[in-house]
Amino acid sequence: MGYSMTIADNLFENLRLELRRGCLTLAALAQLRQEHYGYTLRKALAEHGLEIDESTLYPLLRRLEAQGLLTSEWREEEKRNKRFYRLSSDGEQIFAELLEEWQAINTSINSILQ
Amino acid sequence: MDLLDRYLQAVKKHLPWKRQDDIIAELRANLEAQLEDKETGLGRPLSMGEAEDWLRQIGPPRQVAARYQPQQYLIGPVLFPSYLFVLRIVCFWTMIAYTIGSVALLATGTVSESRVLEAVLRAPGFLLTVAAWVTLGFAVVEFAATRRPEKFPTLAGSLSNWTPSTLPPLEKEAIRGKKPRSFASAVAEVIFGFLFLVWLLLIPHYPFLLMGPGALYLPYSPFQFAPVWVPVFWWVVALNVTQLVWRCVDLIRGAWRQQRRAERIVISAFGLIPLGMLLAVPDHAYFTLKNVTDQARYGAARDSINLSIKWSALVICAITVLQLLWSIWRISLDCYRKRAAAM
């Protein structure tokens, strides 16, 4: 019984992570229509009910920047150097397409569930 | 905060050296801002226990650093199907080349059991080494393609270039009600066929492989093998070699799912030859007495053994002929049905 529960828990956790992965990217891109540095971005997402681990969000920002979806600059704020990110022009275009895709999926799933 | 400095130092050790200072500076700014928020909320600095809990929640340094790595796998999903395909082909041909090479080496020198055994035992290590080199080659390509995607445009487009017109023609109809033979079972048949052949070749030198502890009795036995067993033995070896080669060719051609009627017919037909040799022995003298003087004591036992071998050979011969006729009948029936369907 305990063993099968562990398998079920692991399966759920894997599927949950898989489901969240794409949504987190979309949420980060959406939030970065305004400029943020890592910690304030995390706080802003959490305020909207989307908690993301530090070890997931900060590397994600780097990857999105390397893919050309974000731009960044180092700037001093409150006597501390911080790296600020925002959506690049390519990022804005891809974000719009992704948002459209996500809304279509959402509509389809709602329709299936009715 | 000493603990945060130690944590960041540990993370830095696992980061790619080109970007580690930049990543650590950013991580430090984020974590210090978070720490400040926590301490403002509490109205006091974090205790050692609270700081430990906080860092534990962020994750082990090695795991945090790993998230910054561009590649967390050896061979990615784009290359993996090609890797598996190449690995199968290379391993298969390696096995064939190794078998041919080993047999050639054995044929040039004196065939001893220890040399045969040595060749068999060396095979898995050889195969593993080849597989490791193939894996390494693909891992290097994956590594380079991840870091320099512009240099490997064909790799990304290799799957999208696929067209349905490149699909292979339909394979022959599988046996009705039976699952087609899988690649794994076809490979297993080849491996076990090879091992069986080795076992067969070792029997004349190590009779215990066939007779078990009874082989100890052989030197003291009053009976000896008649000369007919030598050509019969080599016919059986030749049949097994033919079958092994046939199955290897099927694997190379990618035809392991097909029915093996032709193979069955050829093997059955040629299998009748050694049976015919046995049945043609004058007076069915498969075993003779080492000393003619033992005739009175062991003559009856020898005749009884020879008679049972004769009847066994006859029964096997009858079964083989029936199998052969059945296979020929099925093939003729299929041909007739196809011709009728085409009309």
Contacts between the chains, C-beta under 8 A, distances in Angstrom:
chain1	res1	chain2	res2	distance
A	37	B	29	6.9
A	37	B	30	7.0
A	37	B	33	7.8
A	38	B	26	6.5
A	38	B	27	8.0
A	38	B	29	7.4
A	38	B	30	4.0
A	39	B	29	7.6
A	39	B	30	4.3
A	39	B	31	7.9
A	39	B	33	4.3
A	39	B	34	5.4
A	39	B	37	7.9
A	40	B	33	7.7
A	42	B	30	7.8
A	43	B	37	7.9
A	53	B	58	7.4
A	53	B	59	7.1
A	54	B	30	6.9
A	54	B	31	7.3
A	54	B	34	7.6
A	54	B	58	5.1
A	54	B	59	7.8
A	54	B	64	7.8
A	55	B	58	6.0
A	55	B	59	4.6
A	55	B	63	6.7
A	55	B	64	4.5
A	55	B	67	5.3
A	56	B	67	6.9
A	58	B	26	7.0
A	58	B	27	6.3
A	58	B	30	6.3
A	58	B	67	7.9
A	59	B	67	3.9
A	59	B	68	4.8
A	62	B	23	7.4
A	62	B	68	6.4
A	63	B	70	7.7
A	66	B	70	7.6
A	80	B	29	5.7
A	80	B	32	6.8
A	80	B	33	7.2
A	81	B	25	6.8
A	81	B	29	6.2
A	82	B	26	7.8
A	82	B	29	4.7
A	82	B	30	7.9
A	82	B	33	7.6
A	83	B	25	7.8
A	83	B	26	4.7
A	83	B	29	7.0
